[in-house]
C-alpha cells in the first residue's frame, strides 16, 4: 500500500511539473477590439490582466488558461464615450468588474503554426462557449507571447441594445504576454 501511495504522489508531482506556470501581465500585452459605429471602425482596448496559465506545447492535455481583464479600463480614446461604455447600458463595470476567459481544452490545429483553444467567456455574468486559433512564441527565457483573434456578438452578452448605428459584431485581438510564475512553482514544490 505504501508503494502505491508513493507512486501516486510521484505521478502527481510529475504531472504538475509537465505544465509550466505563467502569469499574464499588462506590460507587452494588448487586448484590443474593433467595432463599427456609424459605419466607421472604432478601436478600443482593455488593461488589468490577471489570472494563471499552465502551458507546455508538449503536454496540451494539461494546459489551462484562467485569465481576467479589468472592465473599467476600457479605452477608446474618448473619455465621454468610455464613461458611457462603463455604464449600465454597456459593461456595467460597478456590478461586473471583470471579464473572464477559462479554457476547457487546447488542441493542435491543421495549421502547424497555430493551436486551437476552446473555453468559456464571461461578460456581465453571461457565459458563452468560445473557440479560436492562437499561436505562441517564446519572447525571453521565462516569457511567452500568446496571439489570437476571434469575433463575437456584443448582444449575446447584453453589452448595449439594438442599434441602427452600432454594429453587433465585435472583433477581438489578443497579444497576451505571460511571465514564468516562480511563486506558483515554489508553492507547488513545498512538501
C-alpha distance (Angstrom), angle and dihedral (degrees) to the residues before:
residue distance angle dihedral
X1 . . .
X2 3.81 . .
X3 3.83 90.0 .
X4 3.82 91.6 51.8
X5 3.82 91.8 51.0
X6 3.81 90.6 48.2
X7 3.82 90.3 50.9
X8 3.83 92.2 49.2
X9 3.82 90.9 49.3
X10 3.81 91.4 48.9
X11 3.81 91.5 50.1
X12 3.80 91.2 49.2
X13 3.81 92.1 51.4
X14 3.82 90.8 46.7
X15 3.81 92.0 50.5
X16 3.81 92.2 50.0
X17 3.80 89.7 48.0
X18 3.82 94.2 51.7
X19 3.78 94.1 68.2
X20 3.78 117.4 59.3
X21 3.80 116.2 -134.4
X22 3.80 117.4 -128.1
X23 3.79 136.2 177.0
X24 3.82 119.9 -144.8
X25 3.81 113.1 -127.6
X26 3.80 135.4 -168.5
X27 3.80 94.6 -131.8
X28 3.81 106.6 93.2
X29 3.83 92.8 4.2
X30 3.79 129.7 113.6
X31 3.79 125.6 -166.7
X32 3.77 103.7 -178.0
X33 3.77 138.1 165.7
X34 3.79 137.9 -167.3
X35 3.81 127.1 -154.6
X36 3.80 133.8 165.1
X37 3.80 118.3 -117.8
X38 3.83 118.0 179.4
X39 3.81 85.6 -9.2
X40 3.82 91.9 -60.0
X41 3.79 120.8 114.5
X42 3.82 112.4 -117.0
X43 3.81 120.2 -161.9
X44 3.78 125.1 -153.1
X45 3.77 141.6 165.8
X46 3.79 145.3 -159.2
X47 3.82 133.2 -145.5
X48 3.79 135.0 -174.6
X49 3.79 99.6 87.8
X50 3.78 115.5 -171.8
X51 3.77 139.1 154.8
X52 3.77 138.3 73.2
X53 3.77 137.1 -72.6
X54 3.79 127.6 -163.4
X55 3.76 109.6 -166.1
X56 3.78 143.1 162.2
X57 3.78 120.3 149.4
X58 3.80 89.1 -144.0
X59 3.82 92.9 58.5
X60 3.80 106.7 37.1
X61 3.80 90.6 156.2
X62 3.81 90.4 75.4
X63 3.82 97.5 34.6
X64 3.80 112.0 120.3
X65 3.81 138.3 176.1
X66 3.82 124.8 -160.8
X67 3.79 105.8 168.3
X68 3.81 134.6 160.8
X69 3.78 135.9 -172.2
X70 3.80 128.7 -157.9
X71 3.83 107.2 -106.4
X72 3.82 94.1 -157.1
X73 3.83 90.9 62.5
X74 3.81 91.0 73.0
X75 3.78 108.7 140.1
X76 3.81 127.6 -174.5
X77 3.80 94.7 158.7
X78 3.83 95.4 -102.6
X79 3.82 115.5 91.0
X80 3.81 96.0 -156.9
X81 3.81 91.7 52.2
X82 3.82 92.3 44.6
X83 3.82 91.1 52.4
X84 3.81 89.5 50.9
X85 3.83 90.1 49.9
X86 3.83 89.0 53.2
X87 3.82 90.8 54.0
X88 3.80 130.1 94.4
X89 3.83 90.0 -92.0
X90 3.79 91.1 67.3
X91 3.83 128.4 6.3
X92 3.84 97.9 -5.0
X93 3.81 89.3 -151.0
X94 3.81 96.1 -176.3
X95 3.81 90.9 63.0
X96 3.83 97.2 30.0
X97 3.83 106.9 33.4
X98 3.79 98.1 170.1
X99 3.79 142.1 42.8
X100 3.81 113.1 -144.7
X101 3.79 137.2 -162.4
X102 3.82 121.6 -170.3
X103 3.79 120.2 -177.8
X104 3.81 123.8 -134.1
X105 3.81 97.0 -171.3
X106 3.77 144.1 -18.8
X107 3.79 123.5 -143.1
X108 3.78 139.6 176.6
X109 3.79 115.5 -96.2
X110 3.79 132.9 -143.9
X111 3.81 88.4 -102.1
X112 3.82 108.0 72.2
X113 3.83 91.2 -146.8
X114 3.80 92.8 60.0
X115 3.78 140.5 58.4
X116 3.80 125.3 -158.4
X117 3.80 123.3 -126.2
X118 3.81 126.5 -161.2
X119 3.78 121.9 -168.8
X120 3.78 150.2 114.7
X121 3.80 127.4 -73.8
X122 3.82 118.3 -157.9
X123 3.80 121.8 -162.2
X124 3.82 122.2 165.3
X125 3.81 90.5 -6.0
X126 3.82 91.7 -57.6
X127 3.81 116.5 119.6
X128 3.79 124.1 -157.8
X129 3.81 133.1 176.5
X130 3.78 113.9 -106.3
X131 3.80 135.2 -177.8
X132 3.78 132.3 175.1
X133 3.81 142.6 152.2
X134 3.79 119.7 -99.0
X135 3.76 138.8 173.6
X136 3.77 130.2 -142.8
X137 3.77 130.5 -155.5
X138 3.77 134.3 174.8
X139 3.81 113.9 -113.7
X140 3.78 101.1 -178.9
X141 3.77 134.3 -10.3
X142 3.81 94.3 -75.0
X143 3.83 102.1 24.8
X144 3.80 136.6 82.5
X145 3.79 130.2 -170.3
X146 3.81 117.4 -147.2
X147 3.83 116.1 -163.8
X148 3.79 129.2 -174.0
X149 3.78 146.0 136.0
X150 3.79 134.9 -146.8
X151 3.79 141.0 167.1
X152 3.77 129.0 -128.4
X153 3.78 141.2 174.0
X154 3.82 109.8 -114.1
X155 3.81 91.1 -152.1
X156 3.82 90.9 61.4
X157 3.83 84.1 70.4
X158 3.84 96.2 37.8
X159 3.79 91.3 -113.4
X160 3.80 99.2 154.3
X161 3.77 125.5 -23.7
X162 3.78 134.9 -104.9
X163 3.80 111.1 -41.7
X164 3.80 136.0 177.4
X165 3.82 91.0 -156.8
X166 3.81 103.9 38.7
X167 3.80 118.8 65.4
X168 3.81 119.9 -127.7
X169 3.81 90.6 -142.7
X170 3.79 119.8 87.2
X171 3.80 126.9 -176.5
X172 3.80 114.8 -150.6
X173 3.78 121.6 -163.3
X174 3.79 122.8 -168.2
X175 3.77 135.5 -159.9
X176 3.78 105.6 171.7
X177 3.78 117.8 -174.0
X178 3.80 112.1 -157.8
X179 3.79 126.1 -171.2
X180 3.78 125.5 -154.6
X181 3.80 106.4 -94.5
X182 3.81 106.8 -134.5
X183 3.82 91.9 175.7
X184 3.81 92.7 60.3
X185 3.80 90.5 47.1
X186 3.79 93.6 51.4
X187 3.83 90.8 46.6
X188 3.83 91.3 50.9
X189 3.79 92.4 47.9
X190 3.80 94.5 51.2
X191 3.83 110.0 113.0
